Amino acid sequence: MRKTAVYKNDLFLAHDTGREHIESAARLQAVYQELERDEIAAKLIYPSWKKSAASTVQLIHSREHVQAIAATANLPATFLDADTRASADSYQAALLAVGAVVDGLTRLHRGEIDNGFCLVRPPGHHAERHRAMGFCLFNNIAVGARWAIRKLGAKRIMIIDWDLHHGNGTQHSFYQQDTVLYCSLHQYPLYPGTGALPESGQGRGGGFTVNIPLAAGRDDEEYARIINELVIPLARAYRPEYILVSCGFDIMAGDPTGTMRVSPAGIAYMTRALVDLAAELCGGRLLYTLEGGYDRDNMLAGILAVLSELYGAPLADDHPLSLSREEYDCFHTSRKESAALDQALSWIQNWWQI
């Protein structure tokens, strides 16, 4: 089976957003407990790693922003905007979250792991250069990508963002660059209001931002068709050296923030397809980073589905794979009508022949 790393730490649970906040430690507590079971822990790799240096965070964020988050340390509560809150431990948790992505990329580069999942909080993809927003303090995946370019010599990184909400911070971090191909599937219109189809990059970055805005209520088959007919051909044209995934479980049916209808089987399908894609294009180098997802049952089912597909086998006797071969074949051959996909495919022909 594959060498799958899981990044988990109790400091992520110490990031306190308040008793009524939906982005709370409870999102990960049951998942962490499940992953501590002997049968599961024996199959996965749990690395030790260091917090990111502030200078590394500044590869994406301004010094003033990093200092503003640092100033929240040891304060019981700091409201950074209407939705985004820091507590006494949040700055250290945010540095550790960035450090997890950096460590995962380092281990992929060295061949120490095949793939990994950074089960971190606070999440990151909304954080802009100068501000925290959307529950996000630092943009974990964007900092990691920029670090891999600067320190590992990466020339082509693909970020696939399937969170319910558009990753405005990640998009803006690379909007004028061709070293990162950012591809986002998200409900639109919805917070934060970005991610329209024409947002495609500027200058050297023209065509390297690919948005697939989706109407509410999209299901497994439509997501599968987008992966098969747009994401995979686009990746084959770009040939990334690393594939990073901003993974949000708020696309699952029943999440309180949205109305998508993806199931654990759909999450498993997308993961299996990306595992195969990474094996084909970039030596299997695939790293997931947690973003949203606010239904606890979905979080547990979705994370276990991802991990079982990354590992390549059931994690425990009572954890069968979330996707049968018959379901996989059904998703793979799906031709369910998708106006969003058709529009996106037509639009990106301006830059990509896929």
N, C-alpha and C positions, 0 to 999 in steps of 0.2 A: 504494500500500500504506500501511498505518497506520504512524505514528511510534511505534516501540516502544523504550523505554529499557531498558537492562540495567545493573544496578548490580553491578559486580565490582571487587575490589581485592585485591592480594596480602596486605594486612594480615589479611584474613579467613583466609588460609592459615596465618598466623603464630600464630593461636590454637591452642595446642598442648595437646591433651587426653591425651597419652601414647601410646606406641607401640601398645598393644593396644586402645585405645578405639575403639568403632565410629563415634563422631561425630568423625571426624578430617578433616584437610585433604584427604586422598585423595578424599573425597566430591566435591570441587569441582575438583580439579586437572585431570582429563581434560576436564571441561566448559569450564573456562577456556581450555585449549589449543585446543579446537575453536572456541570463539567468537573466537579471535584470527586464524583463517583469513581472508584478505583477502576472499574471496567472501562470507563471512557478516558480517564486521565492517562492510562497506560498506552493509549493509542495516539495521543496528541503530544506535541511539544509545547512546553510552557516556558518561554525564554525569560531570563532576567535581563533587564535593560535599564538604561539611564534616562533621566529627564533630558529633554532638549535644552541646549543653551539658549539664552535670549537672543544671541547673535544669529542662531539658526532660524528662529522664528522671524527674524527681521529679513530673511530672504524673501518673504512675502509681505509682512506687516511693517508699518512704520515704527520707528523707535518710540514715538509718542504713544502709539496704541499699546505697545508692549508695556511701557511704563504705566499706562493707565490701568491695565489688568494687574500688573504687579502691585499697584497701590491698594488693591482690594484684599491682599493677603492679611489674614488675622482680623479682618473686620467681619462681624456676624452676617451682614447682608449689604450688598451694593446693587442697586438697580441700574443696569447699563442701558436699557431701554424698556419699553412697556412689557416685553416678553422675556428679556434676558437678564438673568440675575447671577451674581457671584457671591460666594461665601468665603469663609476664612481659608479653606483648602482649595479653592477653585483654581487659583493661579498655578499651584504646584500640580494639580490634576491636569490642567491644560498643557503644561510643559511635558508631563509624562505621556499624554496622548500624542503629541507631536513626536516625542521620542519613540513611541511604539512604531509609528509609520517609518521613521528613519531607520530603526533597527530592523524592521521587517525587510525593507529594501536592501539593507546591507547584507543580511543573511541570504536573501535571494541572489544577490550579486556574487556572493562567495560560494553558492551552491550548498549551503548548510540546511536549507529548507526548500521544499518544492513550491509551497504556497502558504498563505496565512490569512488570519482574520484578526484585526485589531478591534477588540470589544471594549471600546473606550467611550468615555464621556468626559467633558462636554463634547458634543458633535462639532462639525467644523465648516460645512460647505457654504454656509451663509456669511461667514466672517469676511469682511472686506479689509482692504489694506489699512484703513484708518478707524474701523469701528467694529464692535461686536454687534451681532443681531441674530434674530431667529434661533435663540438658545445657544449660539456658537460664539466662542471667545477667540480661538485661533483656528485658521483653516488647516486642519491636520493634513489632509491629502494634498493640498496645494503646496504646503511647505515641503512635504516629503518629495513631491515631484521635482520642485526646484532644487532641492538638496541633491537628488540623484543626478540631475543635469550638471550641477556644479562639482560634486564630489566623486561621483561614479562615472562621469563622462558620458551619461546617457544622451542620446541625440533624438530619440523618438519615444515618447511615453503617451499611452492612451488612457484617458480617464473616462470610465463609463459610470454615469450617475443615474441610478434608477430610483432615487428617493421620490416621494410624492411631489415634493416642492423643488423648484429649480434652484440649482446651486449658483446663485448670482456671484458669490465671492470667488468661486473656482473659475467661472467663466471670465470674470474681469481680470483675474491674475495672469491669464495667458492670452488675452484677446488679440494681442498684436504679435504673437509669436507662433512659430511653426514647430517648436520642439515638444509641444503638448497638443494632442488632438482630444478635445473635450466633447463628449457626446452625451446628451442628457435626454432622458425620457421622463416627462413630468406632467402632472395635471395643469391645465391652463384654460382660463385665467385662474390664478390662485396666488397666495403669498409666495414670493415677494413681488410679483408683478412682472418679473423679467422672464426671458426664455421664449420669446416669440420666434417663429420660424426665420424671419429675416436677420436675426442676430447671428451673424456668421463669422465674425472676426474682422480685423482691419489690417491693412498693410501686409506684412509677411504672414500675418495670422488669418488672412482671408481664406475661408473654407475650413479652418481648423477648429471652429466652434460649430457643432451640429446639434441643433435643438429639434426635438420631436414633441411638440406640444400636443397633449392628449385631452380629449373631453372626458368628463367623469364617467365612471362605470366600466372602464376597460378591464378585460379579464385575461386569464392565462393565455388563451389562444392568440389574442391580439399582441400581447407582449412577446410571445414566442415568435410570431411572424416578424415583428420589428427586429428582434435579435437575429433571426435567420436571414432576412432579406436586406437589412440595412447595416446593422452593427458589424456582423461578421464580414460581409464583403468590404465594408469600409476599412476594417482592421487589416484585411488582406492587402488592400491597396496601400495602406500606410506602413505596414510591417513594424509595429512597435517593438521595442526592446523590453518593455514592462507593460503589463496591463493592471491598472488600478481600478477598483470599484468603490464608489460611494454608495453604500448599501443601506437603503431605507426600507423598513418593514411597514411603513405607513401606506404602502400600496396594497396591503393585504385587506381582504374583506373584513369589515367591522372596526377598522381603525377610527378613532374619534375625530381625526383631523381631515379625513377625506372619504371618497366614495368609490375608490377603485375596488376590484373584485379578484385580486390575485390570491391564489391558495398556496399552501406549502409546496404542492406539486409544481406550481408555476415558478416559485422561487428555486426549487431544485432543478427544474429544466434549464433556466437561465444560467445557473451556476455550472451545470454539467456542460452546457454549450461553451461557456467561457473557459472552463478547464481544458476542453479539447482544443479550443482556439489558441490558448496560451501554449499548449504542447506543440501545436503546429508552427507557431510563429516566433516564439521567444523563449524556448527552453522551459516552458511551464511557469515562467515567472508571473505570478498572479497574486495580488494582495488586496484583500477586502478591508474596508474601514467602515465602522458603524456610523450611520447618520441618524435618521429618524425612525419612528415606530413607537406607538404609544398604547397598544393593547398588549397586555402581559402574556396572554396565551399565544398571540401571534408572534411575539418576540421569541418565546421559547421554541415554538414549532419552526419558525423561519430560520433561526440561527442554527438549530440542529440540522435542518435541511441543507443549509449552506455547508456546514462542517462535514456532514456525511459525504457530500459530493466532492468537496475539496480532498478529503481523505481517500475516498474511493470505495468505501464499504460502510455497512452499518456500524455505528459507534458502540452499540450495546445490543444485547439480545432483545430488549424491549424497544429498540429504536430501529425498525426496519427502514430501508431507504424510502424516501418520500416520493419516489417516482419509479414506477414499474417500467420495464422495457416497452410494454405496449403503450403506456402513456407517453413515454419519450418519443416513440415513433409517430404517435398521433400529433403531438405538438410540432414535431420536426417537419411534418408534411402539411401542417395547417395552412389553409388559404383563406382564412376568415377575412371578410372585407374590412379594410382599414383605410379610411380616408386620410387620416393623419400620416400613415406610412406613405401612401401614394403621393401626397403633397411634399413630404420631406424628400422622397427619392427624386422627384422632379426638380426640387430646389437645389439639391446638392450636386446635380449634374453640371452646375456652373463651375464646379471645381473638381469633382471626382467622377470618373467613369466606372461605375459599378453596376 
